[in-house]
Amino acid sequence: MNSAHIKPKFALDCRWSIKDTIKVFLAYMILMFVGMPVIVRLLTIILGFNILNNIGQRSMILFVSLFTNVLICSYVFYIVCVEYRQSITALGLSLANLRGNIKQGIKQYAIILPLIMLAGFVINLISSCYGQAPEMQDVVRWVLEEKSLFILASLIFFGVIVAPIIEEIMFRGFLQPALKNSFGGRYAIAVTAALFAAVHMDMFAFLQIFILGMLLGYLYEKTQTLIASIVVHILHNSLTLVFLLYFKYYLKGKVPIF
């Protein structure tokens, strides 16, 4: 994915700076690690009963996570549209060449997917040699363990639709252009992919997510819209959930090592 081969038909105009992206990601970290517990506590006090015991801890976490992500995305829109007086198209939210960009994204993903799977296999092989078993991510454990169809459907909706769209706006649409203005396209794609992998907080899946992030960044830089990266992100998460549901219902929750 050499940036020398990236020849977009037009260039996006990014007026915001790295300082703006730092503010957004600091707000995101504060909301996730401090704000979420506070919000749950406030809801409990306001409604006068323990919500976690009535609707379930996972339901509450999903609701608050959705609220937090929408809030941060709104902050991004505020910076771009109000502070810098730009259209949301500056973030790559454009339907230009929709069909072509979707085809391009799926084609590139089909090429990179074997590499992502190989990376997972190699990491698992190395970790097993050192007696380290990869820990199952919370969302994976939730999908495998959850009995409520409503919560399971909510997990799928959040993981397949909400998370890819919001993450692509934040990382590729907002962060990557700001980094590109300061360091150039190649470094912007690599740094954004590294941060994208880091926020998932899974060292065993870091390489796989990093490779996916590199592909998403490349597609955004090449097409200058978020369509291809969002479609690929949705496709990747969908395939992951399909496999998890297969393991859940046909292999009794036993997830094989890739």
ChimeraX attribute file (.defattr): number of C-alpha atoms within 10 A of each C-alpha:
attribute: neighborCount
match mode: 1-to-1
recipient: residues
	/A:1	12
	/A:2	8
	/A:3	14
	/A:4	8
	/A:5	8
	/A:6	15
	/A:7	12
	/A:8	13
	/A:9	8
	/A:10	10
	/A:11	14
	/A:12	15
	/A:13	14
	/A:14	18
	/A:15	15
	/A:16	18
	/A:17	16
	/A:18	17
	/A:19	9
	/A:20	16
	/A:21	20
	/A:22	12
	/A:23	12
	/A:24	20
	/A:25	15
	/A:26	12
	/A:27	16
	/A:28	19
	/A:29	12
	/A:30	12
	/A:31	20
	/A:32	15
	/A:33	10
	/A:34	11
	/A:35	16
	/A:36	19
	/A:37	13
	/A:38	12
	/A:39	15
	/A:40	18
	/A:41	14
	/A:42	12
	/A:43	14
	/A:44	14
	/A:45	12
	/A:46	8
	/A:47	9
	/A:48	9
	/A:49	11
	/A:50	14
	/A:51	17
	/A:52	15
	/A:53	9
	/A:54	10
	/A:55	11
	/A:56	12
	/A:57	13
	/A:58	17
	/A:59	18
	/A:60	18
	/A:61	15
	/A:62	15
	/A:63	15
	/A:64	19
	/A:65	17
	/A:66	15
	/A:67	14
	/A:68	19
	/A:69	19
	/A:70	15
	/A:71	15
	/A:72	18
	/A:73	19
	/A:74	13
	/A:75	17
	/A:76	23
	/A:77	20
	/A:78	15
	/A:79	18
	/A:80	22
	/A:81	16
	/A:82	12
	/A:83	11
	/A:84	13
	/A:85	11
	/A:86	18
	/A:87	14
	/A:88	16
	/A:89	17
	/A:90	20
	/A:91	27
	/A:92	25
	/A:93	15
	/A:94	14
	/A:95	12
	/A:96	13
	/A:97	11
	/A:98	14
	/A:99	11
	/A:100	12
	/A:101	23
	/A:102	16
	/A:103	14
	/A:104	17
	/A:105	24
	/A:106	16
	/A:107	12
	/A:108	17
	/A:109	24
	/A:110	11
	/A:111	10
	/A:112	15
	/A:113	16
	/A:114	11
	/A:115	15
	/A:116	19
	/A:117	12
	/A:118	14
	/A:119	20
	/A:120	19
	/A:121	15
	/A:122	13
	/A:123	19
	/A:124	18
	/A:125	16
	/A:126	12
	/A:127	14
	/A:128	12
	/A:129	10
	/A:130	8
	/A:131	9
	/A:132	12
	/A:133	13
	/A:134	15
	/A:135	11
	/A:136	12
	/A:137	13
	/A:138	9
	/A:139	14
	/A:140	15
	/A:141	13
	/A:142	15
	/A:143	20
	/A:144	21
	/A:145	13
	/A:146	14
	/A:147	10
	/A:148	9
	/A:149	9
	/A:150	11
	/A:151	18
	/A:152	19
	/A:153	12
	/A:154	16
	/A:155	22
	/A:156	18
	/A:157	13
	/A:158	17
	/A:159	19
	/A:160	20
	/A:161	18
	/A:162	16
	/A:163	20
	/A:164	21
	/A:165	20
	/A:166	19
	/A:167	17
	/A:168	26
	/A:169	23
	/A:170	22
	/A:171	21
	/A:172	31
	/A:173	28
	/A:174	27
	/A:175	27
	/A:176	29
	/A:177	29
	/A:178	21
	/A:179	20
	/A:180	20
	/A:181	16
	/A:182	12
	/A:183	12
	/A:184	14
	/A:185	20
	/A:186	18
	/A:187	15
	/A:188	24
	/A:189	27
	/A:190	19
	/A:191	20
	/A:192	23
	/A:193	26
	/A:194	18
	/A:195	16
	/A:196	22
	/A:197	22
	/A:198	16
	/A:199	10
	/A:200	12
	/A:201	11
	/A:202	15
	/A:203	14
	/A:204	19
	/A:205	20
	/A:206	22
	/A:207	20
	/A:208	21
	/A:209	23
	/A:210	21
	/A:211	20
	/A:212	24
	/A:213	26
	/A:214	23
	/A:215	24
	/A:216	28
	/A:217	28
	/A:218	27
	/A:219	27
	/A:220	27
	/A:221	28
	/A:222	20
	/A:223	25
	/A:224	26
	/A:225	28
	/A:226	26
	/A:227	26
	/A:228	28
	/A:229	32
	/A:230	25
	/A:231	21
	/A:232	26
	/A:233	25
	/A:234	19
	/A:235	18
	/A:236	17
	/A:237	17
	/A:238	17
	/A:239	12
	/A:240	15
	/A:241	20
	/A:242	13
	/A:243	12
	/A:244	20
	/A:245	18
	/A:246	16
	/A:247	17
	/A:248	17
	/A:249	11
	/A:250	10
	/A:251	12
	/A:252	12
	/A:253	16
	/A:254	13
	/A:255	15
	/A:256	7
	/A:257	9
	/A:258	13
